[in-house]
Amino acid sequence: MVKTSPKTIDDYMNDETRVSPAERERINFEVDLIGKIVEAREEKGLSQRELAEISGIKQPAIARLESLKATPQIDTLFKVLYPLGYTIEIVPVKDKQADFV
């Protein structure tokens, strides 16, 4: 059986032979998290350079993070989130089957 190429990113993401449920969850979390960081920075009226100055993270690193070109380490997330007024929390998964456990 010849596997056809997915036509859209949704086709690719929903193909469990290509992306596991756990990997899909991780990707969606990362996209949502970075989107929230960008939103919070913009709501505070900060440029990437200004966020870099108050967080201690270099501006190019913030640009890579915001463009999803780099996955941030936990300590980087805390350094960026704190001046924006946010933190990270672990919460239970509701109404989802943990297929990846």
ZAZA-893480 format. One line per field, with one value per residue (C-alpha): chain; residue in one letter; x, y negated, z. Coordinates in steps of 0.1 Angstrom, whole numbers, plus 2048, in hexadecimal, padded with zeros to 3 digits. Layout:
N
chain = A;...;
res = a;...;
c1 = X;...;
c2 = Y;...;
c3 = Z;...;
This chain:
101
chain = A;A;A;A;A;A;A;A;A;A;A;A;A;A;A;A;A;A;A;A;A;A;A;A;A;A;A;A;A;A;A;A;A;A;A;A;A;A;A;A;A;A;A;A;A;A;A;A;A;A;A;A;A;A;A;A;A;A;A;A;A;A;A;A;A;A;A;A;A;A;A;A;A;A;A;A;A;A;A;A;A;A;A;A;A;A;A;A;A;A;A;A;A;A;A;A;A;A;A;A;A;
res = m;v;k;t;s;p;k;t;i;d;d;y;m;n;d;e;t;r;v;s;p;a;e;r;e;r;i;n;f;e;v;d;l;i;g;k;i;v;e;a;r;e;e;k;g;l;s;q;r;e;l;a;e;i;s;g;i;k;q;p;a;i;a;r;l;e;s;l;k;a;t;p;q;i;d;t;l;f;k;v;l;y;p;l;g;y;t;i;e;i;v;p;v;k;d;k;q;a;d;f;v;
c1 = 800;80E;80A;7FE;80C;7F5;7E6;7E3;7F4;7D3;7D5;7F8;7F1;7D2;7E4;7EE;807;81A;812;80A;7EE;809;81E;7FF;7F7;81A;81A;7F8;803;823;810;7F6;811;826;806;7FE;821;81F;7FC;807;826;811;7F6;811;81D;840;857;86C;88A;878;86D;891;89E;886;887;8AD;8A7;8B8;8A1;8AB;8A1;87F;87B;883;86B;84F;854;853;876;882;872;879;887;873;88A;887;861;861;879;862;841;848;84B;82C;819;816;823;820;809;803;7DE;7CC;7C0;79A;785;7A3;7B1;7D5;7E0;804;808;
c2 = 800;7DE;7C2;7A2;780;76B;74D;736;732;73E;75E;764;75C;773;790;7A5;7B9;798;785;797;789;780;76E;75C;751;744;730;721;717;707;6F3;6E8;6DF;6CA;6B9;6AF;6A2;68C;680;677;665;651;649;63B;626;635;63B;65B;645;637;65A;665;64A;651;677;67B;68F;683;674;68D;6A9;699;695;6BA;6C4;6AE;6BC;6E0;6E6;6F0;703;6F0;700;6FD;6E3;6CE;6D0;6C4;6A7;69C;6A2;692;66E;673;67C;6A2;6C3;6E7;6FF;725;72D;74E;758;759;76F;77C;79F;7A0;7B7;7AD;7B9;
c3 = 800;7F5;80E;7FF;80A;820;80E;82C;84E;85E;849;855;879;87A;86A;889;874;871;891;8B1;8C8;8E1;8C7;8BA;8DD;8E2;8C2;8C9;8EC;8DF;8C4;8DE;8F8;8DF;8D2;8F6;8FC;8DC;8E6;909;8FD;8E4;8FE;914;8F7;8F8;8DA;8D9;8E2;901;90C;907;91E;93B;938;933;914;8F4;8DA;8BE;8D6;8DC;8B6;8B1;8CD;8BE;89B;8A8;89B;8BE;8DA;8FA;919;939;949;929;92B;94F;947;92A;93B;95D;950;93B;95B;954;961;957;969;967;965;961;93F;93E;928;913;910;919;8FD;901;925;
